[in-house]
Amino acid sequence: MKRRDFVRTTALISGCSLVAPSVLSRDVGRSKSVKSNRLTILHTNDTHSNIDPFPMNHAKYPGKGGVARRYELIQKIRTEEENVLLLDAGDIFQGTPYFNLYGGVLEMKLMSKLGYDAVTMGNHDFDGGMDGFVKAVEYANFPFLCSNYGFSNTPIDGITREHLILEKGNMKVGIFGIGVELNGLVPKVKFGETKYFDPIEIANDQAQQLKEKGCDLIICLSHLGYAYDDDQVSDLVLARRTKNIHLIIGGHTHTFLERPVEEKNMAGETVLINQVGWAGINVGRIDFEFEFKKFEKKDVLFVQ
Amino acid sequence: MIHKYLIVFFIGAGLLACSSVTGIGFEAEQIAVTGANSSDNVIDSLIRPYKVKMDAKMDSTIAIADQDFTKGRPGGALNNWAADAIYNQVEQSIKDQLPKLCLLNVGGLRNPINKGNVSLGDIFKLMPFDNEVVAVKLPMSTIEEIEAYFKKSGGEPISGAMVKAGKIRFVEDYINPRFFWVITSDYLLGGGDHMDFFTKGIEIQNTGLLMRDLMLKEASEQGRLIWDNEIRISF
């Protein structure tokens, strides 16, 4: 039995109507129409070529993780929910000999089979060099979203895209990717002519574009890292210094958050940040419930 | 654990955006991926041929460790073993008569070597990255920068030299050399871990050899891995 021990409401603008808490309950049988106002986000980060579960004698995570098990739990959720998105925040490569021996091909095949909708690139996804990345990605049936790397004049040019808009049920979801500064993290020879653009500036621009395109939910897949002691841009900083983003799915710092963290953005609105450790030990799940404006008679422009 | 929340946000009238959402609630949980999967899992069958081939390769024993090798700061048995391994394997290939040291990074040693049989897979876990070994010729004037780096980081694997009271001392004596060689990885040379002194290199010798392959070679040559827990760094 799943425990629900944390219920509250946050009204960001007074006078707004709130979604009735009852519609949030997963146990209550719901009609199709309610289900199509519901969106389930499943996400991973920093899986680092961990394809098999950790061995049972592993000091920290005995028997945890494993792509086969992840597949089964995702499939189960897909049978229960109408609208599911599966996302990853990067560092898919490097960490087990699967990567060293097969160059990331198996990771791409598996993630395709799991039905990932979109992912972003982490610094370790450059470890096979850009040609290595391009070769592996031939086996991926999902897009890599990168909006603050400039890949012109590199082998990756045209392989990634800045953002993606997906229609799920009644919702339009905009997703974009933000990467970490590669200088100092990745040997220069592996990222070559890749240009790095300011994550805050680009994220604001991407979120604005997605908003103008009518997205109901805007998600940033970030490989910046959750938080730093110094002034390096992190997900916390990104959340505070941007607007129009609803959810930041983070990675890089291998942070195990117990639940999504809420931050206020530039406009005083709530942004969620989530990150689920590394190695596929956990899958993050966030169920969103949308309430749509009810049209009043005066709004109806065309009447049949 | 599931957490339920409601967030509400506002699409003001008259905005360009055509989203007609007036409120979003959410609940969340972090799902642990644990327990066995069913035996007819399609993912397992996709993995199997890759795994069989990999396991056969990885399980082969290449050496024996009489004690645990762990890394640490300022030093540790793993720091010493790794730096010595790279130093021993590469030192001969640098022909001129200048001081040489091997400098690696603690962060790059990804797994301890546990007491017992050491398999190919263990060395892969220790050094999963495909980093190449390079040698960089640096002017003596950079020594102080390296010393400052050691002081800041608290210690990195070193061989061919020691850091005594914060000062680098080469194991062999040299008379007023103007340059010295640092054997390291292309990752560190390329700006990794911000070892910025490498930008002052006046000559770079590429070995074309992977760190991991050299560690494997050294391990098989040693047979029983040499355990040296001497702390080579003091401030």
Interface residues (C-beta under 8 A of the other chain):
Chain A: K2 R3 R4 D5 F6 V7 R8 T9 T10 A11 L12 I13 C16 S17 L18 V19 P21 V23 L24 R26 I51 D52 P53 G63 K64 G65 G66 V67 A68 R69 R70 Y71 E72 L73 Q94 G95 T96 P97 Y98 F99 N100 L101 Y102 L106 K109 L110 K113 L114 D127 G128 M171 K172 N183 G184 L185 V186 P187 K188 V189 K190 K211 E212 G214 C215 D216 L217 H246 F256 L257 E258 R259 P260 E262 E269 T270 L272 N274 V276 G280 I281 N282 V283 G284 R285 I286 D287 F288 E289 F290 E291 F292 K293
Chain B: M1 I2 H3 K4 Y5 L6 I7 V8 F9 F10 I11 L16 A17 C18 S19 S20 V21 T22 G23 I24 G25 F26 E27 A28 E29 Q30 I31 A32 V33 T34 G35 A36 N37 S38 N41 V42 I43 D44 L46 I47 Y50 K51 K53 M54 K57 M58 G121 F124 P128 F129 D130 N131 D186 Y187 L189 G190 G191 G192 D193 H194
